[in-house]
Amino acid sequence: MLAMSRALMSSPKLLLLDEPSMGLSPLYVNTIFEIIDKVNKAGTTVLLVEQNAKKALSIATRAYVLEVGRMTKTGSGQELLGDEDIKRAYLGG
């Protein structure tokens, strides 16, 4: 969270985040995703790499699924949340 705060101090046009939820308690995971969503809605482009697919897709404008280094699916976050293949493979459903 400190690293993200430091990055935002320079008012970037693009914020690159790699696994921002790693090691955080569930309460802080929710908080960090709320902050990421607010930062994006305020006009900063966010490129997010995240293992927590459900959380990432829930805030994503655009999403890409990579498998073994290849892009296998693309769409809006909401489209991929509703995709049956994605549900089975990544969302436990």
Biopython code that builds the backbone (N, CA, C, O; Angstrom):
import numpy as np
from Bio.PDB.StructureBuilder import StructureBuilder

atoms = [
    (1, "MET", "N", (0.834, -1.189, 0.000)),
    (1, "MET", "CA", (0.000, 0.000, 0.000)),
    (1, "MET", "C", (0.876, 1.250, 0.000)),
    (1, "MET", "O", (0.540, 2.256, -0.624)),
    (2, "LEU", "N", (1.990, 1.174, 0.700)),
    (2, "LEU", "CA", (2.909, 2.306, 0.722)),
    (2, "LEU", "C", (3.507, 2.543, -0.665)),
    (2, "LEU", "O", (3.623, 3.685, -1.110)),
    (3, "ALA", "N", (3.884, 1.465, -1.341)),
    (3, "ALA", "CA", (4.461, 1.605, -2.683)),
    (3, "ALA", "C", (3.460, 2.234, -3.642)),
    (3, "ALA", "O", (3.827, 3.064, -4.474)),
    (4, "MET", "N", (2.199, 1.840, -3.526)),
    (4, "MET", "CA", (1.179, 2.416, -4.401)),
    (4, "MET", "C", (0.984, 3.898, -4.072)),
    (4, "MET", "O", (0.831, 4.719, -4.976)),
    (5, "SER", "N", (0.990, 4.237, -2.803)),
    (5, "SER", "CA", (0.855, 5.647, -2.396)),
    (5, "SER", "C", (2.001, 6.486, -2.947)),
    (5, "SER", "O", (1.793, 7.591, -3.447)),
    (6, "ARG", "N", (3.205, 5.951, -2.851)),
    (6, "ARG", "CA", (4.371, 6.678, -3.372)),
    (6, "ARG", "C", (4.253, 6.873, -4.873)),
    (6, "ARG", "O", (4.573, 7.944, -5.389)),
    (7, "ALA", "N", (3.798, 5.848, -5.575)),
    (7, "ALA", "CA", (3.654, 5.948, -7.031)),
    (7, "ALA", "C", (2.625, 7.000, -7.407)),
    (7, "ALA", "O", (2.810, 7.722, -8.387)),
    (8, "LEU", "N", (1.550, 7.097, -6.648)),
    (8, "LEU", "CA", (0.484, 8.050, -6.962)),
    (8, "LEU", "C", (0.865, 9.494, -6.668)),
    (8, "LEU", "O", (0.230, 10.414, -7.185)),
    (9, "MET", "N", (1.885, 9.708, -5.851)),
    (9, "MET", "CA", (2.299, 11.071, -5.522)),
    (9, "MET", "C", (2.768, 11.841, -6.754)),
    (9, "MET", "O", (2.701, 13.070, -6.777)),
    (10, "SER", "N", (3.237, 11.137, -7.766)),
    (10, "SER", "CA", (3.741, 11.814, -8.959)),
    (10, "SER", "C", (2.654, 12.011, -10.020)),
    (10, "SER", "O", (2.954, 12.434, -11.137)),
    (11, "SER", "N", (1.402, 11.712, -9.685)),
    (11, "SER", "CA", (0.267, 11.851, -10.614)),
    (11, "SER", "C", (0.541, 11.190, -11.962)),
    (11, "SER", "O", (0.539, 11.859, -12.995)),
    (12, "PRO", "N", (0.777, 9.880, -11.953)),
    (12, "PRO", "CA", (1.115, 9.202, -13.202)),
    (12, "PRO", "C", (-0.077, 9.099, -14.145)),
    (12, "PRO", "O", (-1.229, 9.149, -13.712)),
    (13, "LYS", "N", (0.206, 8.956, -15.427)),
    (13, "LYS", "CA", (-0.844, 8.682, -16.401)),
    (13, "LYS", "C", (-1.150, 7.191, -16.441)),
    (13, "LYS", "O", (-2.262, 6.782, -16.774)),
    (14, "LEU", "N", (-0.138, 6.377, -16.094)),
    (14, "LEU", "CA", (-0.246, 4.922, -16.117)),
    (14, "LEU", "C", (0.320, 4.365, -14.821)),
    (14, "LEU", "O", (1.428, 4.724, -14.421)),
    (15, "LEU", "N", (-0.426, 3.497, -14.167)),
    (15, "LEU", "CA", (0.016, 2.844, -12.938)),
    (15, "LEU", "C", (0.086, 1.348, -13.208)),
    (15, "LEU", "O", (-0.924, 0.726, -13.536)),
    (16, "LEU", "N", (1.283, 0.765, -13.070)),
    (16, "LEU", "CA", (1.485, -0.666, -13.271)),
    (16, "LEU", "C", (1.497, -1.350, -11.917)),
    (16, "LEU", "O", (2.298, -1.005, -11.048)),
    (17, "LEU", "N", (0.608, -2.319, -11.736)),
    (17, "LEU", "CA", (0.508, -3.018, -10.449)),
    (17, "LEU", "C", (0.653, -4.520, -10.660)),
    (17, "LEU", "O", (-0.083, -5.120, -11.444)),
    (18, "ASP", "N", (1.601, -5.117, -9.960)),
    (18, "ASP", "CA", (1.838, -6.551, -10.035)),
    (18, "ASP", "C", (1.474, -7.180, -8.698)),
    (18, "ASP", "O", (2.171, -6.994, -7.701)),
    (19, "GLU", "N", (0.380, -7.923, -8.688)),
    (19, "GLU", "CA", (-0.095, -8.636, -7.497)),
    (19, "GLU", "C", (-0.233, -7.727, -6.262)),
    (19, "GLU", "O", (0.367, -8.008, -5.225)),
    (20, "PRO", "N", (-1.010, -6.650, -6.364)),
    (20, "PRO", "CA", (-1.129, -5.753, -5.207)),
    (20, "PRO", "C", (-1.805, -6.385, -4.000)),
    (20, "PRO", "O", (-1.675, -5.863, -2.892)),
    (21, "SER", "N", (-2.519, -7.484, -4.173)),
    (21, "SER", "CA", (-3.202, -8.105, -3.034)),
    (21, "SER", "C", (-2.359, -9.169, -2.331)),
    (21, "SER", "O", (-2.758, -9.687, -1.288)),
    (22, "MET", "N", (-1.199, -9.495, -2.894)),
    (22, "MET", "CA", (-0.376, -10.561, -2.326)),
    (22, "MET", "C", (0.029, -10.252, -0.886)),
    (22, "MET", "O", (0.591, -9.196, -0.596)),
    (23, "GLY", "N", (-0.263, -11.182, -0.002)),
    (23, "GLY", "CA", (0.147, -11.057, 1.388)),
    (23, "GLY", "C", (-0.761, -10.200, 2.245)),
    (23, "GLY", "O", (-0.483, -10.017, 3.430)),
    (24, "LEU", "N", (-1.838, -9.667, 1.686)),
    (24, "LEU", "CA", (-2.738, -8.812, 2.457)),
    (24, "LEU", "C", (-3.887, -9.631, 3.052)),
    (24, "LEU", "O", (-4.299, -10.644, 2.487)),
    (25, "SER", "N", (-4.384, -9.186, 4.173)),
    (25, "SER", "CA", (-5.563, -9.819, 4.769)),
    (25, "SER", "C", (-6.772, -9.524, 3.881)),
    (25, "SER", "O", (-6.757, -8.548, 3.130)),
    (26, "PRO", "N", (-7.816, -10.348, 3.953)),
    (26, "PRO", "CA", (-9.007, -10.117, 3.119)),
    (26, "PRO", "C", (-9.579, -8.704, 3.261)),
    (26, "PRO", "O", (-10.050, -8.137, 2.275)),
    (27, "LEU", "N", (-9.548, -8.131, 4.451)),
    (27, "LEU", "CA", (-10.049, -6.773, 4.648)),
    (27, "LEU", "C", (-9.249, -5.780, 3.812)),
    (27, "LEU", "O", (-9.825, -4.902, 3.169)),
    (28, "TYR", "N", (-7.928, -5.913, 3.818)),
    (28, "TYR", "CA", (-7.088, -5.003, 3.051)),
    (28, "TYR", "C", (-7.170, -5.259, 1.552)),
    (28, "TYR", "O", (-6.999, -4.336, 0.756)),
    (29, "VAL", "N", (-7.434, -6.511, 1.160)),
    (29, "VAL", "CA", (-7.613, -6.807, -0.257)),
    (29, "VAL", "C", (-8.789, -6.009, -0.798)),
    (29, "VAL", "O", (-8.692, -5.388, -1.857)),
    (30, "ASN", "N", (-9.902, -6.027, -0.070)),
    (30, "ASN", "CA", (-11.065, -5.241, -0.485)),
    (30, "ASN", "C", (-10.725, -3.766, -0.579)),
    (30, "ASN", "O", (-11.114, -3.094, -1.535)),
    (31, "THR", "N", (-10.003, -3.260, 0.405)),
    (31, "THR", "CA", (-9.626, -1.852, 0.438)),
    (31, "THR", "C", (-8.729, -1.496, -0.747)),
    (31, "THR", "O", (-8.938, -0.473, -1.400)),
    (32, "ILE", "N", (-7.743, -2.330, -1.022)),
    (32, "ILE", "CA", (-6.812, -2.023, -2.108)),
    (32, "ILE", "C", (-7.529, -2.017, -3.456)),
    (32, "ILE", "O", (-7.217, -1.196, -4.318)),
    (33, "PHE", "N", (-8.493, -2.932, -3.645)),
    (33, "PHE", "CA", (-9.223, -2.941, -4.909)),
    (33, "PHE", "C", (-10.167, -1.747, -5.022)),
    (33, "PHE", "O", (-10.384, -1.242, -6.124)),
    (34, "GLU", "N", (-10.721, -1.293, -3.930)),
    (34, "GLU", "CA", (-11.535, -0.075, -3.950)),
    (34, "GLU", "C", (-10.679, 1.122, -4.357)),
    (34, "GLU", "O", (-11.111, 1.970, -5.138)),
    (35, "ILE", "N", (-9.470, 1.178, -3.823)),
    (35, "ILE", "CA", (-8.554, 2.279, -4.154)),
    (35, "ILE", "C", (-8.153, 2.214, -5.626)),
    (35, "ILE", "O", (-8.140, 3.238, -6.310)),
    (36, "ILE", "N", (-7.828, 1.031, -6.113)),
    (36, "ILE", "CA", (-7.452, 0.873, -7.521)),
    (36, "ILE", "C", (-8.591, 1.330, -8.425)),
    (36, "ILE", "O", (-8.365, 2.025, -9.415)),
    (37, "ASP", "N", (-9.805, 0.941, -8.083)),
    (37, "ASP", "CA", (-10.971, 1.340, -8.875)),
    (37, "ASP", "C", (-11.145, 2.859, -8.865)),
    (37, "ASP", "O", (-11.427, 3.450, -9.907)),
    (38, "LYS", "N", (-10.984, 3.492, -7.717)),
    (38, "LYS", "CA", (-11.117, 4.948, -7.616)),
    (38, "LYS", "C", (-10.033, 5.669, -8.413)),
    (38, "LYS", "O", (-10.304, 6.660, -9.093)),
    (39, "VAL", "N", (-8.810, 5.165, -8.324)),
    (39, "VAL", "CA", (-7.696, 5.760, -9.074)),
    (39, "VAL", "C", (-7.993, 5.703, -10.567)),
    (39, "VAL", "O", (-7.788, 6.683, -11.284)),
    (40, "ASN", "N", (-8.473, 4.561, -11.031)),
    (40, "ASN", "CA", (-8.804, 4.406, -12.443)),
    (40, "ASN", "C", (-9.950, 5.328, -12.840)),
    (40, "ASN", "O", (-9.875, 5.985, -13.878)),
    (41, "LYS", "N", (-10.994, 5.389, -12.048)),
    (41, "LYS", "CA", (-12.136, 6.244, -12.376)),
    (41, "LYS", "C", (-11.781, 7.724, -12.338)),
    (41, "LYS", "O", (-12.464, 8.546, -12.949)),
    (42, "ALA", "N", (-10.703, 8.067, -11.613)),
    (42, "ALA", "CA", (-10.246, 9.456, -11.561)),
    (42, "ALA", "C", (-9.395, 9.818, -12.777)),
    (42, "ALA", "O", (-8.981, 10.968, -12.924)),
    (43, "GLY", "N", (-9.130, 8.835, -13.657)),
    (43, "GLY", "CA", (-8.444, 9.160, -14.896)),
    (43, "GLY", "C", (-7.078, 8.536, -15.104)),
    (43, "GLY", "O", (-6.467, 8.743, -16.153)),
    (44, "THR", "N", (-6.583, 7.784, -14.144)),
    (44, "THR", "CA", (-5.287, 7.127, -14.299)),
    (44, "THR", "C", (-5.501, 5.739, -14.885)),
    (44, "THR", "O", (-6.294, 4.957, -14.363)),
    (45, "THR", "N", (-4.803, 5.435, -15.958)),
    (45, "THR", "CA", (-4.863, 4.098, -16.537)),
    (45, "THR", "C", (-4.124, 3.150, -15.607)),
    (45, "THR", "O", (-3.033, 3.462, -15.131)),
    (46, "VAL", "N", (-4.724, 1.984, -15.349)),
    (46, "VAL", "CA", (-4.122, 0.998, -14.454)),
    (46, "VAL", "C", (-3.940, -0.306, -15.225)),
    (46, "VAL", "O", (-4.889, -0.840, -15.799)),
    (47, "LEU", "N", (-2.712, -0.805, -15.229)),
    (47, "LEU", "CA", (-2.424, -2.126, -15.769)),
    (47, "LEU", "C", (-2.179, -3.027, -14.563)),
    (47, "LEU", "O", (-1.209, -2.856, -13.825)),
    (48, "LEU", "N", (-3.074, -3.983, -14.383)),
    (48, "LEU", "CA", (-3.074, -4.815, -13.181)),
    (48, "LEU", "C", (-2.816, -6.268, -13.551)),
    (48, "LEU", "O", (-3.507, -6.834, -14.398)),
    (49, "VAL", "N", (-1.822, -6.864, -12.915)),
    (49, "VAL", "CA", (-1.568, -8.301, -13.023)),
    (49, "VAL", "C", (-1.928, -8.875, -11.664)),
    (49, "VAL", "O", (-1.367, -8.470, -10.646)),
    (50, "GLU", "N", (-2.870, -9.824, -11.648)),
    (50, "GLU", "CA", (-3.420, -10.265, -10.361)),
    (50, "GLU", "C", (-3.890, -11.709, -10.431)),
    (50, "GLU", "O", (-4.541, -12.112, -11.395)),
    (51, "GLN", "N", (-3.555, -12.489, -9.401)),
    (51, "GLN", "CA", (-4.024, -13.874, -9.296)),
    (51, "GLN", "C", (-5.471, -13.958, -8.829)),
    (51, "GLN", "O", (-6.169, -14.920, -9.149)),
    (52, "ASN", "N", (-5.926, -12.969, -8.081)),
    (52, "ASN", "CA", (-7.301, -12.956, -7.591)),
    (52, "ASN", "C", (-8.204, -12.519, -8.757)),
    (52, "ASN", "O", (-8.575, -11.351, -8.881)),
    (53, "ALA", "N", (-8.540, -13.500, -9.602)),
    (53, "ALA", "CA", (-9.240, -13.205, -10.849)),
    (53, "ALA", "C", (-10.597, -12.555, -10.621)),
    (53, "ALA", "O", (-10.964, -11.625, -11.340)),
    (54, "LYS", "N", (-11.338, -13.025, -9.644)),
    (54, "LYS", "CA", (-12.682, -12.474, -9.415)),
    (54, "LYS", "C", (-12.611, -10.989, -9.064)),
    (54, "LYS", "O", (-13.368, -10.182, -9.606)),
    (55, "LYS", "N", (-11.715, -10.635, -8.170)),
    (55, "LYS", "CA", (-11.563, -9.227, -7.775)),
    (55, "LYS", "C", (-11.076, -8.382, -8.955)),
    (55, "LYS", "O", (-11.603, -7.300, -9.214)),
    (56, "ALA", "N", (-10.076, -8.883, -9.659)),
    (56, "ALA", "CA", (-9.516, -8.124, -10.774)),
    (56, "ALA", "C", (-10.552, -7.904, -11.869)),
    (56, "ALA", "O", (-10.687, -6.794, -12.385)),
    (57, "LEU", "N", (-11.283, -8.954, -12.224)),
    (57, "LEU", "CA", (-12.285, -8.827, -13.278)),
    (57, "LEU", "C", (-13.442, -7.930, -12.864)),
    (57, "LEU", "O", (-14.060, -7.277, -13.705)),
    (58, "SER", "N", (-13.733, -7.900, -11.576)),
    (58, "SER", "CA", (-14.864, -7.090, -11.114)),
    (58, "SER", "C", (-14.636, -5.594, -11.304)),
    (58, "SER", "O", (-15.596, -4.826, -11.372)),
    (59, "ILE", "N", (-13.372, -5.172, -11.392)),
    (59, "ILE", "CA", (-13.089, -3.743, -11.588)),
    (59, "ILE", "C", (-12.492, -3.443, -12.958)),
    (59, "ILE", "O", (-12.276, -2.280, -13.297)),
    (60, "ALA", "N", (-12.224, -4.480, -13.749)),
    (60, "ALA", "CA", (-11.523, -4.296, -15.026)),
    (60, "ALA", "C", (-12.433, -3.723, -16.106)),
    (60, "ALA", "O", (-13.566, -4.173, -16.280)),
    (61, "THR", "N", (-11.932, -2.737, -16.820)),
    (61, "THR", "CA", (-12.594, -2.237, -18.013)),
    (61, "THR", "C", (-12.325, -3.207, -19.151)),
    (61, "THR", "O", (-13.226, -3.548, -19.918)),
    (62, "ARG", "N", (-11.096, -3.641, -19.250)),
    (62, "ARG", "CA", (-10.652, -4.581, -20.283)),
    (62, "ARG", "C", (-9.816, -5.648, -19.601)),
    (62, "ARG", "O", (-9.041, -5.343, -18.694)),
    (63, "ALA", "N", (-9.964, -6.903, -20.028)),
    (63, "ALA", "CA", (-9.230, -7.994, -19.390)),
    (63, "ALA", "C", (-8.666, -8.944, -20.432)),
    (63, "ALA", "O", (-9.236, -9.143, -21.505)),
    (64, "TYR", "N", (-7.543, -9.516, -20.085)),
    (64, "TYR", "CA", (-6.863, -10.476, -20.941)),
    (64, "TYR", "C", (-6.471, -11.670, -20.091)),
    (64, "TYR", "O", (-5.941, -11.508, -18.991)),
    (65, "VAL", "N", (-6.730, -12.871, -20.598)),
    (65, "VAL", "CA", (-6.332, -14.092, -19.900)),
    (65, "VAL", "C", (-5.141, -14.667, -20.643)),
    (65, "VAL", "O", (-5.202, -14.917, -21.847)),
    (66, "LEU", "N", (-4.048, -14.876, -19.901)),
    (66, "LEU", "CA", (-2.843, -15.465, -20.474)),
    (66, "LEU", "C", (-2.678, -16.877, -19.941)),
    (66, "LEU", "O", (-2.795, -17.116, -18.739)),
    (67, "GLU", "N", (-2.408, -17.798, -20.834)),
    (67, "GLU", "CA", (-2.100, -19.172, -20.455)),
    (67, "GLU", "C", (-0.824, -19.576, -21.169)),
    (67, "GLU", "O", (-0.756, -19.541, -22.398)),
    (68, "VAL", "N", (0.177, -19.956, -20.409)),
    (68, "VAL", "CA", (1.475, -20.362, -20.941)),
    (68, "VAL", "C", (2.013, -19.314, -21.920)),
    (68, "VAL", "O", (2.524, -19.644, -22.990)),
    (69, "GLY", "N", (1.882, -18.052, -21.526)),
    (69, "GLY", "CA", (2.434, -16.958, -22.317)),
    (69, "GLY", "C", (1.616, -16.538, -23.528)),
    (69, "GLY", "O", (2.053, -15.685, -24.300)),
    (70, "ARG", "N", (0.439, -17.122, -23.706)),
    (70, "ARG", "CA", (-0.410, -16.774, -24.850)),
    (70, "ARG", "C", (-1.731, -16.199, -24.368)),
    (70, "ARG", "O", (-2.302, -16.655, -23.377)),
    (71, "MET", "N", (-2.207, -15.189, -25.088)),
    (71, "MET", "CA", (-3.507, -14.622, -24.769)),
    (71, "MET", "C", (-4.583, -15.575, -25.302)),
    (71, "MET", "O", (-4.647, -15.858, -26.498)),
    (72, "THR", "N", (-5.429, -16.064, -24.379)),
    (72, "THR", "CA", (-6.455, -17.028, -24.783)),
    (72, "THR", "C", (-7.863, -16.451, -24.743)),
    (72, "THR", "O", (-8.758, -16.967, -25.412)),
    (73, "LYS", "N", (-8.071, -15.400, -23.978)),
    (73, "LYS", "CA", (-9.389, -14.753, -23.904)),
    (73, "LYS", "C", (-9.177, -13.269, -23.700)),
    (73, "LYS", "O", (-8.193, -12.840, -23.097)),
    (74, "THR", "N", (-10.118, -12.492, -24.213)),
    (74, "THR", "CA", (-10.105, -11.055, -23.999)),
    (74, "THR", "C", (-11.542, -10.560, -23.997)),
    (74, "THR", "O", (-12.415, -11.160, -24.625)),
    (75, "GLY", "N", (-11.779, -9.482, -23.303)),
    (75, "GLY", "CA", (-13.111, -8.899, -23.229)),
    (75, "GLY", "C", (-13.179, -7.938, -22.069)),
    (75, "GLY", "O", (-12.165, -7.651, -21.432)),
    (76, "SER", "N", (-14.358, -7.442, -21.792)),
    (76, "SER", "CA", (-14.512, -6.592, -20.609)),
    (76, "SER", "C", (-14.433, -7.494, -19.375)),
    (76, "SER", "O", (-14.609, -8.709, -19.463)),
    (77, "GLY", "N", (-14.170, -6.884, -18.247)),
    (77, "GLY", "CA", (-14.141, -7.660, -17.012)),
    (77, "GLY", "C", (-15.453, -8.385, -16.777)),
    (77, "GLY", "O", (-15.459, -9.550, -16.379)),
    (78, "GLN", "N", (-16.561, -7.707, -17.021)),
    (78, "GLN", "CA", (-17.873, -8.310, -16.811)),
    (78, "GLN", "C", (-18.125, -9.461, -17.776)),
    (78, "GLN", "O", (-18.721, -10.470, -17.396)),
    (79, "GLU", "N", (-17.676, -9.320, -19.024)),
    (79, "GLU", "CA", (-17.827, -10.411, -19.991)),
    (79, "GLU", "C", (-17.078, -11.658, -19.532)),
    (79, "GLU", "O", (-17.599, -12.771, -19.603)),
    (80, "LEU", "N", (-15.857, -11.458, -19.065)),
    (80, "LEU", "CA", (-15.068, -12.609, -18.636)),
    (80, "LEU", "C", (-15.577, -13.190, -17.327)),
    (80, "LEU", "O", (-15.453, -14.395, -17.105)),
    (81, "LEU", "N", (-16.144, -12.367, -16.455)),
    (81, "LEU", "CA", (-16.759, -12.900, -15.235)),
    (81, "LEU", "C", (-17.918, -13.839, -15.562)),
    (81, "LEU", "O", (-18.182, -14.789, -14.826)),
    (82, "GLY", "N", (-18.607, -13.567, -16.670)),
    (82, "GLY", "CA", (-19.736, -14.391, -17.070)),
    (82, "GLY", "C", (-19.372, -15.545, -17.987)),
    (82, "GLY", "O", (-20.229, -16.372, -18.299)),
    (83, "ASP", "N", (-18.129, -15.620, -18.422)),
    (83, "ASP", "CA", (-17.684, -16.665, -19.347)),
    (83, "ASP", "C", (-17.572, -18.001, -18.601)),
    (83, "ASP", "O", (-16.895, -18.092, -17.577)),
    (84, "GLU", "N", (-18.241, -19.028, -19.121)),
    (84, "GLU", "CA", (-18.263, -20.333, -18.454)),
    (84, "GLU", "C", (-16.880, -20.962, -18.349)),
    (84, "GLU", "O", (-16.568, -21.581, -17.332)),
    (85, "ASP", "N", (-16.048, -20.821, -19.370)),
    (85, "ASP", "CA", (-14.688, -21.368, -19.320)),
    (85, "ASP", "C", (-13.867, -20.692, -18.228)),
    (85, "ASP", "O", (-13.124, -21.350, -17.499)),
    (86, "ILE", "N", (-14.006, -19.390, -18.122)),
    (86, "ILE", "CA", (-13.278, -18.629, -17.097)),
    (86, "ILE", "C", (-13.777, -19.027, -15.702)),
    (86, "ILE", "O", (-12.981, -19.219, -14.783)),
    (87, "LYS", "N", (-15.088, -19.146, -15.556)),
    (87, "LYS", "CA", (-15.647, -19.562, -14.259)),
    (87, "LYS", "C", (-15.049, -20.902, -13.824)),
    (87, "LYS", "O", (-14.610, -21.059, -12.685)),
    (88, "ARG", "N", (-15.041, -21.865, -14.751)),
    (88, "ARG", "CA", (-14.522, -23.194, -14.420)),
    (88, "ARG", "C", (-13.040, -23.177, -14.085)),
    (88, "ARG", "O", (-12.610, -23.797, -13.113)),
    (89, "ALA", "N", (-12.267, -22.472, -14.884)),
    (89, "ALA", "CA", (-10.824, -22.511, -14.736)),
    (89, "ALA", "C", (-10.269, -21.632, -13.612)),
    (89, "ALA", "O", (-9.293, -21.995, -12.955)),
    (90, "TYR", "N", (-10.905, -20.468, -13.396)),
    (90, "TYR", "CA", (-10.289, -19.486, -12.493)),
    (90, "TYR", "C", (-11.168, -19.024, -11.336)),
    (90, "TYR", "O", (-10.653, -18.475, -10.362)),
    (91, "LEU", "N", (-12.459, -19.230, -11.416)),
    (91, "LEU", "CA", (-13.344, -18.649, -10.416)),
    (91, "LEU", "C", (-14.029, -19.703, -9.547)),
    (91, "LEU", "O", (-14.923, -19.378, -8.765)),
    (92, "GLY", "N", (-13.619, -20.942, -9.679)),
    (92, "GLY", "CA", (-14.172, -21.999, -8.842)),
    (92, "GLY", "C", (-15.612, -22.348, -9.157)),
    (92, "GLY", "O", (-16.361, -22.745, -8.265)),
    (93, "GLY", "N", (-16.003, -22.211, -10.384)),
    (93, "GLY", "CA", (-17.401, -22.495, -10.691)),
    (93, "GLY", "C", (-17.533, -23.159, -11.973)),
    (93, "GLY", "O", (-18.647, -23.474, -12.393)),
]
sb = StructureBuilder()
sb.init_structure("model")
sb.init_model(0)
sb.init_chain("A")
sb.init_seg("    ")
for serial, (resi, resn, name, xyz) in enumerate(atoms, 1):
    if name == "N":
        sb.init_residue(resn, " ", resi, " ")
    sb.init_atom(name, np.array(xyz, "f"), 0.0, 1.0, " ", f" {name:<3s}", serial, name[0])
structure = sb.get_structure()
